[in-house]
Amino acid sequence: MRFSDRANSIRPTGVRRMFDMAGDDAVQFGLGEPDFQPPEVAIKAFTRAMEDGRNKYTTTAGLPPLRKKIAESWHHLLPEIDESNVCMTMSGTNALLDIFLAIVNPDDEVLLPEPYFPLYPTDVVICGGKPINYPCKFENGFVPEIADLEERLSDRTVAVLYNFPSNPTGGNVTPKERDELIDFARKNDLWIITDEVYDRIVYDSEHVSFIGAGYDKVIMINSFSKTFAMTGWRIGYVLSENKEAMGHITKMQYYVTACSNDAMQYAVLEAMEKASDYPDQMCQEFKARRDLICERLNSMPGVTCHVPTGAFYVFPKVEVLGMNSEEIAMALLEGGVLCSPGSAFGDAGEGHLRFAYTIGRDSISRGMDRVEKVLAELRGD
């Protein structure tokens, strides 16, 4: 049977494959999914909206009051934007595809961070483009160096994607680093695609955004999956001050999913209006979990872990002689711990494991006990 080259070239992600293999008793550090419920006011608003008949098609760009509220939430950086600068999507992943469809022609190249969120290169391929990975190195706090970006430029490069706070590394940028990355894009007339879905999960400092920093070719992906623990609701948005870009992205959104869920948009609006402090409450708990898991990992022989400043992942170096990251992750799975091999996030992730600290502190402690035991056995201690 004949299938497209596109389909034949795409493999299932290593993250999901490990998840599907895990037993019920495994301590789950695998998926980036908060263990919180959405705010109660949002759940009630969702039910109420359905009962009120909000079960129809909506406009392609989404509910105007919700888009207006989102725009206002960014007025501290872009005071001039309004609802026309926002398009609702069925998740941040839908937003990512819309953007690539709008700006990538066949054989165009897009610079992508590595280690990367697994959908980045695949979506570029789906759109006929060529993903070009730039390294985000452990020794540099997972922040790219301009020389590495410049080395990968060609006359086919149309965009660069930044992801801060990062999945899978938890890395983040300072304002100075952000400005240098923007200057690189400006100098080479590139679109910046900035994935900021973890903008409300930032520790010890304010979120550093790429929007509102003096460059108008910036398109932001965001989502409510992490902000309000709505991963299964599948709702996100694209925001840009560039009206021409938003017109094309909204057009792509129609052909990808037509529109976002009607009742759900009312629920998200309720969350933004009546539970605006909910993300901060989650963030406080994630910070406590971060401190716990980093302390435990850094106490283990052969493990070196940065303390992340955002998101809810750690991406430690784990050294076991003669074993790669997938083999170590499989041994941990046999020992009752689900994590993700660094190789699932690109070749630059080899030598690392990703742990999502989206489970309670007691479970983290139990899981780290198992990790310590398995690694000691692998080393022959």
C-alpha positions as CSV (number, residue, x, y, z in Angstrom):
1,M,0.0,0.0,0.0
2,R,1.1,3.5,-0.8
3,F,1.3,6.2,1.8
4,S,2.7,9.7,1.7
5,D,6.4,10.4,2.3
6,R,5.3,12.7,5.0
7,A,3.5,9.9,6.9
8,N,6.4,7.4,6.4
9,S,9.0,9.9,7.7
10,I,7.2,10.6,11.0
11,R,7.7,8.3,14.0
12,P,5.7,8.2,17.2
13,T,7.3,10.2,20.0
14,G,9.5,8.4,22.5
15,V,7.6,10.2,25.3
16,R,4.3,8.6,24.4
17,R,5.9,5.2,23.7
18,M,7.3,5.0,27.2
19,F,4.0,6.2,28.7
20,D,2.1,3.4,26.9
21,M,4.5,0.8,28.3
22,A,4.2,1.9,31.9
23,G,2.5,-0.3,34.5
24,D,-0.2,1.0,36.8
25,D,2.2,1.0,39.8
26,A,4.9,3.1,38.1
27,V,5.6,6.5,39.6
28,Q,4.7,8.8,36.7
29,F,7.3,11.5,35.8
30,G,6.5,11.0,32.1
31,L,3.9,13.4,30.8
32,G,3.8,17.2,31.3
33,E,0.4,17.3,32.8
34,P,-0.4,19.1,36.0
35,D,-2.1,17.0,38.7
36,F,-4.5,19.8,39.5
37,Q,-8.1,20.2,38.4
38,P,-9.1,23.3,36.5
39,P,-10.5,26.1,38.7
40,E,-14.0,25.1,40.0
41,V,-15.5,28.3,38.6
42,A,-14.3,27.3,35.1
43,I,-15.8,23.8,35.4
44,K,-19.2,25.2,36.5
45,A,-19.0,27.8,33.8
46,F,-18.4,25.1,31.2
47,T,-21.4,23.2,32.4
48,R,-23.6,26.3,32.5
49,A,-22.5,27.4,29.0
50,M,-23.5,24.0,27.6
51,E,-26.9,24.1,29.4
52,D,-27.4,27.6,28.0
53,G,-27.0,26.3,24.4
54,R,-23.3,27.3,23.8
55,N,-22.8,24.2,21.7
56,K,-22.5,25.6,18.3
57,Y,-19.9,26.8,15.8
58,T,-18.1,30.0,16.8
59,T,-16.3,32.5,14.7
60,T,-12.9,31.2,13.5
61,A,-10.9,33.5,15.6
62,G,-12.9,32.7,18.7
63,L,-15.2,34.4,21.3
64,P,-14.6,38.1,21.1
65,P,-14.8,38.8,24.9
66,L,-12.3,36.1,25.6
67,R,-9.9,37.4,22.9
68,K,-10.3,40.9,24.3
69,K,-9.5,39.6,27.8
70,I,-6.4,37.8,26.5
71,A,-5.2,40.9,24.7
72,E,-5.7,42.9,27.9
73,S,-3.6,40.4,29.8
74,W,-0.6,41.4,27.6
75,H,-1.2,45.2,27.7
76,H,1.7,45.6,30.0
77,L,3.9,44.7,27.1
78,L,1.8,45.6,24.1
79,P,-0.8,48.2,25.2
80,E,-2.1,48.8,21.6
81,I,-3.3,45.3,20.9
82,D,-6.9,44.2,20.9
83,E,-9.0,41.1,20.1
84,S,-8.0,41.3,16.5
85,N,-4.4,40.3,17.6
86,V,-5.6,37.0,19.0
87,C,-6.9,33.8,17.5
88,M,-8.2,31.0,19.6
89,T,-7.0,27.5,18.7
90,M,-7.6,23.9,19.8
91,S,-4.5,23.8,21.9
92,G,-1.0,25.2,21.6
93,T,-0.1,22.4,19.3
94,N,-2.9,23.5,16.9
95,A,-1.5,27.0,17.2
96,L,2.0,25.8,16.2
97,L,0.7,24.1,13.0
98,D,-1.4,27.2,12.1
99,I,1.7,29.3,12.3
100,F,3.9,27.0,10.2
101,L,1.2,26.7,7.6
102,A,1.1,30.5,7.4
103,I,4.8,31.2,7.0
104,V,6.6,28.1,5.7
105,N,6.8,27.3,2.0
106,P,8.2,24.0,0.6
107,D,11.9,23.7,1.3
108,D,11.9,26.7,3.6
109,E,14.1,26.2,6.7
110,V,13.1,26.9,10.3
111,L,15.6,27.0,13.1
112,L,14.5,24.9,16.1
113,P,15.9,24.4,19.6
114,E,17.4,21.1,20.5
115,P,16.5,19.4,22.8
116,Y,13.0,20.2,21.5
117,F,9.3,19.6,22.1
118,P,8.8,16.7,19.8
119,L,6.1,18.4,17.6
120,Y,8.4,21.2,16.4
121,P,10.3,19.4,13.7
122,T,7.4,17.2,12.7
123,D,5.1,20.1,12.1
124,V,7.7,21.8,9.9
125,V,8.0,18.6,7.8
126,I,4.2,18.4,7.6
127,C,4.2,21.9,6.1
128,G,6.9,20.9,3.5
129,G,9.7,22.8,5.3
130,K,13.0,21.6,6.6
131,P,13.8,21.7,10.4
132,I,17.3,22.9,11.3
133,N,18.1,22.2,14.9
134,Y,20.3,24.6,16.9
135,P,21.9,23.4,20.2
136,C,20.7,24.5,23.6
137,K,23.6,23.2,25.7
138,F,23.6,22.0,29.3
139,E,26.7,24.0,30.1
140,N,25.0,27.2,28.9
141,G,21.8,26.7,30.9
142,F,20.1,25.5,27.8
143,V,20.1,29.0,26.3
144,P,21.4,29.1,22.6
145,E,24.5,30.9,21.6
146,I,24.3,33.4,18.7
147,A,27.3,31.8,17.0
148,D,25.4,28.5,16.8
149,L,22.4,30.1,15.3
150,E,24.4,32.0,12.7
151,E,26.2,28.9,11.7
152,R,22.9,27.3,10.7
153,L,21.5,30.2,8.7
154,S,21.0,29.8,4.9
155,D,19.1,31.8,2.3
156,R,16.2,29.5,2.9
157,T,15.8,30.3,6.6
158,V,12.5,32.0,7.3
159,A,11.9,31.7,11.0
160,V,13.5,30.8,14.3
161,L,11.5,29.2,17.2
162,Y,12.3,30.0,20.8
163,N,10.8,28.1,23.8
164,F,11.2,29.7,27.2
165,P,10.5,28.5,29.8
166,S,11.5,25.3,28.0
167,N,10.0,21.9,27.6
168,P,12.0,19.6,28.1
169,T,14.8,21.4,29.9
170,G,13.1,24.0,32.2
171,G,15.7,26.5,30.9
172,N,14.9,30.2,30.7
173,V,16.3,33.5,29.4
174,T,17.2,36.7,31.0
175,P,16.1,40.0,29.4
176,K,19.7,40.5,28.1
177,E,19.7,37.0,26.5
178,R,16.2,37.6,25.1
179,D,17.3,40.9,23.5
180,E,20.3,39.2,21.9
181,L,18.1,36.5,20.4
182,I,15.7,39.1,19.0
183,D,18.6,41.1,17.5
184,F,19.7,37.9,15.7
185,A,16.3,37.5,14.2
186,R,16.0,41.2,13.3
187,K,19.4,41.3,11.7
188,N,18.4,38.3,9.4
189,D,14.7,39.4,8.9
190,L,13.4,36.2,10.4
191,W,10.0,35.5,12.0
192,I,10.3,34.7,15.7
193,I,7.9,32.0,16.8
194,T,7.9,32.1,20.6
195,D,6.3,29.2,22.5
196,E,5.4,30.7,25.9
197,V,2.9,28.1,27.2
198,Y,4.7,28.0,30.6
199,D,4.7,31.8,31.0
200,R,2.8,31.5,34.4
201,I,5.1,28.8,35.8
202,V,8.2,30.9,36.4
203,Y,10.2,30.8,39.7
204,D,12.1,33.5,41.5
205,S,11.7,36.2,38.7
206,E,9.2,37.6,36.2
207,H,8.5,35.9,32.9
208,V,10.6,37.2,30.1
209,S,8.5,37.4,26.9
210,F,9.6,37.9,23.3
211,I,6.5,40.0,22.6
212,G,6.6,43.7,23.2
213,A,10.3,43.9,22.8
214,G,10.5,46.1,19.8
215,Y,10.3,43.6,16.9
216,D,7.1,43.3,15.0
217,K,7.7,39.9,13.4
218,V,7.0,38.0,16.6
219,I,4.2,35.4,16.8
220,M,3.4,33.9,20.2
221,I,2.0,30.5,21.0
222,N,0.2,30.1,24.3
223,S,-2.2,27.7,25.9
224,F,-4.4,27.2,28.9
225,S,-3.3,23.6,29.4
226,K,-0.6,24.6,31.9
227,T,-2.0,27.9,33.1
228,F,-5.3,26.5,34.4
229,A,-4.6,22.7,34.3
230,M,-6.8,22.2,31.3
231,T,-4.6,19.8,29.2
232,G,-7.6,17.7,28.2
233,W,-9.7,20.7,27.2
234,R,-7.3,21.4,24.3
235,I,-7.5,25.2,24.1
236,G,-4.9,27.8,23.3
237,Y,-4.2,30.8,21.2
238,V,-1.9,32.7,18.9
239,L,-1.1,36.3,19.6
240,S,0.9,38.8,17.5
241,E,1.0,42.6,17.1
242,N,1.5,41.9,13.4
243,K,-2.0,42.2,12.0
244,E,-1.1,40.7,8.5
245,A,0.3,37.6,10.2
246,M,-2.8,37.2,12.3
247,G,-5.0,37.4,9.2
248,H,-3.2,34.5,7.6
249,I,-3.0,32.5,10.8
250,T,-6.7,32.9,11.4
251,K,-7.4,31.8,7.8
252,M,-5.3,28.6,8.4
253,Q,-7.2,28.0,11.6
254,Y,-10.4,27.7,9.7
255,Y,-9.0,25.0,7.4
256,V,-7.4,23.1,10.3
257,T,-10.3,23.0,12.8
258,A,-12.8,25.6,11.7
259,C,-13.1,27.0,15.2
260,S,-12.5,26.3,18.9
261,N,-15.0,24.7,21.3
262,D,-17.9,27.1,22.0
263,A,-18.8,26.4,25.7
264,M,-15.1,25.9,26.7
265,Q,-14.3,29.5,25.7
266,Y,-16.8,30.8,28.1
267,A,-15.3,28.6,30.8
268,V,-11.8,29.9,30.1
269,L,-13.1,33.5,30.2
270,E,-14.6,32.8,33.6
271,A,-11.3,31.4,34.8
272,M,-9.4,34.5,33.6
273,E,-11.9,36.8,35.3
274,K,-12.5,35.0,38.6
275,A,-9.5,32.7,39.2
276,S,-6.7,34.8,38.0
277,D,-4.5,33.8,41.0
278,Y,-4.9,30.1,40.3
279,P,-1.7,29.8,38.3
280,D,0.3,31.4,41.0
281,Q,-1.1,28.9,43.5
282,M,0.0,26.0,41.3
283,C,3.4,27.7,40.7
284,Q,4.1,27.8,44.5
285,E,3.5,24.0,44.7
286,F,5.6,23.3,41.6
287,K,8.5,25.3,43.1
288,A,8.4,23.2,46.3
289,R,8.4,20.0,44.1
290,R,11.3,21.4,42.0
291,D,13.4,22.0,45.0
292,L,12.7,18.5,46.3
293,I,13.5,16.6,43.0
294,C,16.6,18.7,42.3
295,E,18.0,18.1,45.7
296,R,17.4,14.4,45.4
297,L,18.8,14.1,41.9
298,N,21.9,16.1,42.6
299,S,22.7,13.9,45.6
300,M,22.9,10.8,43.4
301,P,26.3,9.7,42.0
302,G,26.6,10.2,38.3
303,V,23.7,12.7,38.1
304,T,24.0,16.4,37.5
305,C,20.9,18.6,37.4
306,H,20.3,22.3,36.8
307,V,17.7,23.9,39.0
308,P,15.1,25.1,36.5
309,T,13.7,28.6,36.6
310,G,10.5,27.8,34.8
311,A,8.1,25.0,33.6
312,F,7.9,21.8,35.6
313,Y,10.6,19.6,34.1
314,V,14.1,18.7,35.1
315,F,16.6,17.5,32.5
316,P,19.5,16.0,34.4
317,K,22.7,14.5,32.9
318,V,22.7,10.8,33.9
319,E,25.8,8.8,33.4
320,V,25.9,5.0,33.5
321,L,28.8,3.5,31.7
322,G,27.9,1.7,28.5
323,M,24.2,2.8,28.5
324,N,22.3,5.4,26.5
325,S,19.4,7.4,27.8
326,E,16.7,5.1,26.4
327,E,18.3,2.1,28.0
328,I,18.6,3.9,31.3
329,A,14.9,5.0,31.0
330,M,13.9,1.4,30.3
331,A,15.8,0.1,33.3
332,L,14.0,2.8,35.5
333,L,10.7,1.7,34.0
334,E,11.4,-1.9,35.0
335,G,12.2,-0.5,38.5
336,G,8.8,1.3,38.7
337,V,9.6,4.8,37.5
338,L,8.4,6.4,34.2
339,C,10.5,9.1,32.8
340,S,11.5,10.2,29.3
341,P,14.8,9.4,27.6
342,G,16.6,12.6,26.5
343,S,16.9,11.2,23.0
344,A,13.1,11.6,22.6
345,F,13.8,15.3,22.4
346,G,16.5,15.1,19.7
347,D,20.1,13.9,19.5
348,A,21.3,16.8,21.8
349,G,19.1,15.2,24.5
350,E,21.2,12.1,24.6
351,G,22.8,11.6,28.0
352,H,19.8,13.2,29.8
353,L,16.5,12.1,31.2
354,R,13.4,14.2,31.6
355,F,11.4,14.1,34.8
356,A,8.1,16.0,35.0
357,Y,7.4,17.0,38.6
358,T,3.7,17.1,38.1
359,I,2.9,14.6,40.9
360,G,2.7,15.2,44.7
361,R,5.8,15.5,46.9
362,D,5.2,12.1,48.5
363,S,5.2,10.5,45.1
364,I,8.3,12.4,44.0
365,S,10.1,11.1,47.1
366,R,9.0,7.5,46.5
367,G,10.0,7.8,42.8
368,M,13.4,9.2,43.7
369,D,14.0,6.3,46.1
370,R,13.4,4.0,43.2
371,V,15.6,6.0,40.8
372,E,18.5,6.0,43.3
373,K,18.1,2.2,43.8
374,V,18.1,1.4,40.1
375,L,21.0,3.7,39.2
376,A,23.1,2.1,42.1
377,E,22.3,-1.3,40.7
378,L,23.3,-0.2,37.1
379,R,26.6,1.1,38.4
380,G,27.2,-2.1,40.4
381,D,27.3,-0.3,43.7
